[in-house]
Amino acid sequence: MLAENFVQEFEGLPEGILDIPVELLHTIVPRPALFHLPGKRPETLFVSVLLHGNEPTGFLAIQRLLQKYQGLSLPRNLTLFLGNTQAARFDQRRLEGQPDFNRIWPGTLLPESAETEWARQICRIMRGRKVFASIDVHNNTGLNPHYACINKLDEAFLHLGGLFGRLLVYFTHPKGVQSGAFAELCPAVTLECGRPDQPYGIEHAYQFIDSCLHLHEFPAHPVVRQDVDIYHTVAQVTIAEHASFSFADASADLYLSPDLERMNITEVGAGVALGEVKGGKMPVIARDNDGMPVTDVFFKLVDGQLQLAKATMPSMLTLNEQVIRQDCLCYLMERLSF
């Protein structure tokens, strides 16, 4: 479906894009595409939306933003990237046979594909456009507060993330994410805007993008450390391929607690159970930022329960079983002090 290995570019917006429902966006933007919009300042703000088709908040925020500026000049140049519009048609993270559009960027561990090629092209294009900052907008499928993710601890990145809120997550894994690739070009941030059905997520993303359009430069002074809470992702947790899992079927290898997502962005102590295990075989795999297994560091089996072996802070826990299989069960984080 997306076999072409080049990214489309447009100097303007297609007719009807400002009010089209996200599930019909594929009718006017059938493939991943860049839209370059002129503004008063030449340094370009890059905004990426719909890398995951079931995360529409970024697109809805952009619609609202561009409706505001209809007939007016944007404060600075803006390049909009619309990602997986075909998956958005079906409210899916990605379609069968597609790679994850937020794992294909330079630095990826995925094999070469049409998608990895156009991701490289986008980075080359934006390097030539003097990109000022990069914003990639996402939703969570589970209960999560809003937070910003950064891939470098440079002051400009901290200032950019701090504009969104005091909760920041620093991560270097997984590889191949959009913000990680653009971090080599400019201050870059990933926005996690809560569930797709929450209107405040649209408002928050819209206000943030508009603020970045008006931002002339990043402050030279350091971020006041008391103004932000920074956590570092230390492990990604996936379900082992051999293990079945469920939130409803108690006969599954791993019967997960239906209250699991309430642990998100909460410091959870050792001994807390995530679910019940059948067969006595470890059903999850935790890997650190180098891809090395660290399951025994974070998990243990006790009396048929999957328990945390040490205190940690989970994020991105969800009750969506398809997303868990396509991506992961969760990430584990630790507070970063510096």
C-alpha positions as CSV (number, residue, x, y, z in Angstrom):
1,M,0.0,0.0,0.0
2,L,2.9,2.4,0.8
3,A,5.4,0.8,-1.5
4,E,6.7,4.1,-3.0
5,N,10.1,4.9,-1.5
6,F,9.9,8.7,-1.8
7,V,8.1,11.2,0.4
8,Q,5.7,13.6,-1.2
9,E,6.2,17.4,-0.6
10,F,3.7,20.2,-1.1
11,E,4.0,24.0,-0.8
12,G,0.6,24.5,0.8
13,L,-2.3,22.5,2.1
14,P,-4.8,20.4,0.1
15,E,-8.4,21.7,-0.1
16,G,-10.6,20.5,2.7
17,I,-7.9,19.4,5.1
18,L,-8.9,21.9,7.9
19,D,-12.2,20.3,8.6
20,I,-12.0,16.7,7.3
21,P,-12.5,13.9,9.9
22,V,-9.3,12.0,10.6
23,E,-10.7,8.7,9.4
24,L,-11.3,10.3,5.9
25,L,-7.9,12.0,5.7
26,H,-6.6,9.2,3.5
27,T,-8.9,10.4,0.7
28,I,-6.9,13.7,0.3
29,V,-3.5,12.6,1.8
30,P,-3.2,8.9,0.8
31,R,0.5,8.6,1.5
32,P,2.9,10.1,4.1
33,A,3.5,13.7,3.0
34,L,5.3,16.9,4.0
35,F,3.5,20.3,3.8
36,H,5.7,23.4,3.8
37,L,3.9,26.5,5.0
38,P,5.5,29.9,4.9
39,G,5.7,32.2,8.0
40,K,7.3,35.5,9.1
41,R,10.5,33.9,10.5
42,P,12.6,31.6,8.2
43,E,13.6,29.0,10.8
44,T,11.1,26.1,10.4
45,L,9.1,24.5,13.1
46,F,8.5,20.8,12.2
47,V,5.4,19.1,13.5
48,S,4.8,15.3,13.0
49,V,1.4,13.8,13.6
50,L,-0.3,10.4,13.0
51,L,2.8,8.3,13.1
52,H,0.4,6.0,14.8
53,G,-3.0,5.9,13.1
54,N,-5.0,5.5,16.3
55,E,-3.5,8.7,17.8
56,P,-5.4,11.6,16.2
57,T,-4.8,14.4,18.8
58,G,-1.9,15.9,16.9
59,F,-3.8,16.2,13.7
60,L,-6.9,17.7,15.4
61,A,-4.6,20.2,17.2
62,I,-3.0,21.1,13.8
63,Q,-6.5,21.6,12.3
64,R,-7.4,24.0,15.1
65,L,-4.1,25.8,14.8
66,L,-4.4,26.3,11.0
67,Q,-8.0,27.4,11.3
68,K,-6.8,30.1,13.6
69,Y,-4.3,31.4,11.1
70,Q,-6.5,31.1,8.0
71,G,-5.9,34.3,6.0
72,L,-3.0,35.3,8.3
73,S,0.7,34.8,8.3
74,L,2.2,32.2,10.5
75,P,4.7,33.5,13.0
76,R,7.4,31.3,11.5
77,N,7.8,28.7,8.7
78,L,5.9,25.5,9.6
79,T,6.5,22.0,8.0
80,L,3.7,19.6,8.8
81,F,4.3,15.8,8.4
82,L,1.2,13.6,8.1
83,G,2.2,10.0,8.7
84,N,0.1,6.9,8.6
85,T,-3.2,8.2,7.2
86,Q,-4.1,4.7,5.9
87,A,-4.0,3.3,9.5
88,A,-6.0,6.3,10.7
89,R,-8.7,5.2,8.3
90,F,-9.2,2.1,10.5
91,D,-8.2,3.6,13.8
92,Q,-5.2,1.3,14.0
93,R,-1.7,1.9,15.3
94,R,-0.4,0.4,12.0
95,L,-1.8,-1.9,9.4
96,E,-0.8,-5.5,8.9
97,G,2.5,-5.7,7.0
98,Q,3.4,-2.1,7.9
99,P,6.4,-1.2,10.2
100,D,5.7,1.0,13.1
101,F,6.1,4.5,11.7
102,N,7.8,5.6,14.9
103,R,10.6,3.0,14.6
104,I,11.7,3.7,11.0
105,W,13.8,6.8,11.5
106,P,17.6,7.0,11.2
107,G,19.2,4.9,13.9
108,T,16.5,2.2,13.5
109,L,17.2,-1.4,14.0
110,L,14.5,-2.4,11.5
111,P,15.6,-3.7,8.0
112,E,15.7,-1.4,5.0
113,S,12.3,-0.6,3.5
114,A,10.4,2.1,1.6
115,E,9.5,3.6,4.9
116,T,13.0,3.8,6.3
117,E,14.1,5.5,3.0
118,W,11.5,8.2,3.1
119,A,12.2,8.8,6.8
120,R,15.9,9.4,5.8
121,Q,14.7,11.8,3.1
122,I,12.6,13.8,5.5
123,C,15.7,14.3,7.7
124,R,17.7,15.4,4.8
125,I,15.0,17.8,3.6
126,M,14.6,19.4,7.0
127,R,18.3,19.7,7.6
128,G,18.3,22.0,4.5
129,R,15.4,24.0,5.9
130,K,17.1,25.2,9.1
131,V,14.7,23.5,11.3
132,F,14.2,25.4,14.6
133,A,12.5,22.7,16.7
134,S,10.7,19.4,16.2
135,I,7.4,18.3,17.8
136,D,6.0,14.8,17.4
137,V,2.5,14.4,18.9
138,H,1.2,11.1,20.3
139,N,-1.6,9.7,22.4
140,N,-1.5,7.0,25.1
141,T,-3.9,4.0,25.0
142,G,-3.8,3.7,28.8
143,L,-4.3,6.1,31.7
144,N,-1.4,8.5,31.7
145,P,-0.8,12.2,32.6
146,H,0.4,14.4,29.9
147,Y,4.2,14.5,29.6
148,A,7.0,15.4,27.2
149,C,9.8,13.0,26.1
150,I,13.3,14.1,25.1
151,N,16.3,12.2,23.8
152,K,19.0,14.6,24.9
153,L,19.5,16.4,28.3
154,D,20.8,19.6,26.6
155,E,19.3,22.8,28.1
156,A,17.3,23.6,24.9
157,F,15.6,20.2,25.0
158,L,14.8,20.7,28.7
159,H,13.3,24.2,27.9
160,L,11.3,22.8,25.0
161,G,9.9,19.9,27.1
162,G,9.3,22.2,30.1
163,L,7.0,24.4,28.0
164,F,4.6,21.4,27.8
165,G,4.7,20.6,31.5
166,R,6.9,19.7,34.5
167,L,6.9,16.0,33.8
168,L,9.7,15.0,31.4
169,V,10.9,11.6,30.3
170,Y,14.4,11.1,29.0
171,F,14.8,8.0,26.8
172,T,17.3,6.5,24.4
173,H,15.4,3.3,23.6
174,P,13.6,2.2,21.5
175,K,15.7,3.1,18.5
176,G,14.4,4.6,15.3
177,V,12.0,7.1,16.8
178,Q,11.3,10.4,15.1
179,S,12.4,12.6,18.0
180,G,15.7,10.7,18.3
181,A,16.5,11.3,14.6
182,F,15.5,15.0,14.8
183,A,17.5,15.5,18.0
184,E,20.6,15.5,15.7
185,L,19.1,18.5,13.9
186,C,17.4,20.6,16.5
187,P,15.7,20.5,19.9
188,A,13.1,17.8,19.6
189,V,10.3,16.6,21.8
190,T,7.6,13.9,21.8
191,L,4.3,14.9,23.4
192,E,2.2,12.3,25.1
193,C,-1.2,13.8,25.3
194,G,-3.3,11.2,27.1
195,R,-6.1,9.2,25.5
196,P,-7.4,10.2,22.1
197,D,-10.9,10.8,23.4
198,Q,-9.8,13.6,25.8
199,P,-10.5,17.1,24.4
200,Y,-7.9,18.6,26.8
201,G,-5.2,16.7,24.9
202,I,-6.1,18.6,21.7
203,E,-6.1,21.9,23.6
204,H,-2.8,21.2,25.3
205,A,-1.1,20.2,22.0
206,Y,-2.6,23.2,20.1
207,Q,-1.4,25.7,22.8
208,F,2.1,24.2,22.8
209,I,2.5,24.2,19.1
210,D,1.3,27.8,18.9
211,S,3.7,28.8,21.6
212,C,6.6,27.3,19.7
213,L,5.6,29.2,16.6
214,H,6.0,32.4,18.6
215,L,9.2,31.4,20.4
216,H,12.1,33.4,19.0
217,E,14.9,31.4,20.6
218,F,15.5,29.1,23.5
219,P,16.6,30.7,26.8
220,A,20.4,30.7,27.4
221,H,20.0,30.1,31.1
222,P,19.6,26.6,32.5
223,V,16.2,25.2,33.4
224,V,15.5,25.6,37.1
225,R,15.7,22.0,38.3
226,Q,12.8,22.5,40.8
227,D,10.5,23.3,37.8
228,V,10.7,19.9,36.2
229,D,10.5,16.3,37.3
230,I,12.8,14.2,35.0
231,Y,12.6,10.4,34.7
232,H,14.8,8.2,32.7
233,T,13.5,5.1,30.8
234,V,15.6,2.1,31.9
235,A,13.8,-0.9,30.4
236,Q,11.2,-1.9,27.9
237,V,8.9,-4.8,28.9
238,T,7.4,-7.1,26.3
239,I,5.3,-10.2,26.5
240,A,7.3,-13.3,25.7
241,E,6.3,-14.9,22.3
242,H,5.6,-18.2,24.0
243,A,3.1,-16.7,26.5
244,S,-0.6,-16.0,26.1
245,F,-1.9,-13.1,28.1
246,S,-5.3,-11.6,28.8
247,F,-7.1,-9.1,31.1
248,A,-10.3,-11.3,31.0
249,D,-9.3,-14.9,30.5
250,A,-8.0,-16.4,33.8
251,S,-6.7,-19.4,31.9
252,A,-4.0,-17.4,30.0
253,D,-0.4,-17.9,30.8
254,L,-0.4,-14.3,32.1
255,Y,-3.7,-13.1,33.6
256,L,-3.1,-9.3,34.0
257,S,-4.8,-7.1,36.5
258,P,-7.6,-5.0,34.9
259,D,-6.4,-2.1,37.1
260,L,-2.9,-2.3,35.7
261,E,-2.9,1.0,33.9
262,R,-3.5,2.9,37.2
263,M,0.2,2.2,37.9
264,N,1.3,4.5,35.1
265,I,3.6,7.4,36.2
266,T,3.4,6.2,39.8
267,E,6.3,5.0,41.9
268,V,5.5,1.4,42.6
269,G,7.2,-0.6,45.3
270,A,8.9,-4.0,45.1
271,G,6.5,-6.9,45.6
272,V,3.5,-5.4,43.8
273,A,1.8,-7.9,41.5
274,L,1.0,-7.2,37.9
275,G,-0.9,-10.5,37.3
276,E,-1.2,-14.2,37.8
277,V,1.1,-16.7,36.0
278,K,0.3,-20.2,34.9
279,G,3.0,-22.8,34.4
280,G,5.7,-21.2,36.3
281,K,7.6,-19.8,33.3
282,M,8.5,-16.1,33.2
283,P,5.9,-14.5,30.7
284,V,7.6,-11.1,30.2
285,I,11.0,-9.9,28.9
286,A,12.6,-6.7,30.1
287,R,15.5,-5.2,28.1
288,D,17.6,-2.3,28.9
289,N,18.6,0.6,26.6
290,D,21.3,-1.5,25.0
291,G,18.8,-4.3,24.3
292,M,20.3,-6.6,27.0
293,P,17.9,-8.7,29.0
294,V,17.3,-7.4,32.6
295,T,14.1,-9.4,33.4
296,D,15.5,-10.7,36.7
297,V,16.4,-7.2,37.8
298,F,12.8,-6.0,37.6
299,F,10.6,-9.1,37.9
300,K,10.1,-12.2,40.0
301,L,7.6,-15.0,40.2
302,V,6.2,-15.5,43.7
303,D,3.4,-17.9,44.5
304,G,2.0,-17.8,41.0
305,Q,2.2,-14.0,40.7
306,L,4.3,-11.8,38.5
307,Q,5.8,-9.3,40.9
308,L,8.1,-6.3,40.7
309,A,11.5,-7.2,42.1
310,K,12.4,-3.6,42.8
311,A,10.8,-0.2,43.0
312,T,10.2,1.4,39.7
313,M,7.8,3.7,37.8
314,P,5.9,2.1,34.9
315,S,4.6,4.1,31.9
316,M,2.4,3.4,28.9
317,L,0.6,0.4,30.5
318,T,-2.6,-0.2,28.6
319,L,-5.5,-2.5,28.5
320,N,-5.3,-2.7,24.7
321,E,-4.1,-6.2,23.9
322,Q,-3.3,-5.5,20.3
323,V,-1.1,-2.5,21.2
324,I,0.7,-4.6,23.7
325,R,1.5,-7.2,21.1
326,Q,2.5,-4.6,18.5
327,D,4.6,-2.6,20.8
328,C,5.2,-3.5,24.4
329,L,3.5,-4.0,27.8
330,C,5.2,-0.9,29.3
331,Y,8.4,1.0,30.0
332,L,10.0,1.2,33.4
333,M,11.5,4.5,34.6
334,E,13.7,5.9,37.4
335,R,13.9,9.4,38.7
336,L,16.9,11.3,37.2
337,S,18.8,13.6,39.6
338,F,21.4,16.0,38.3
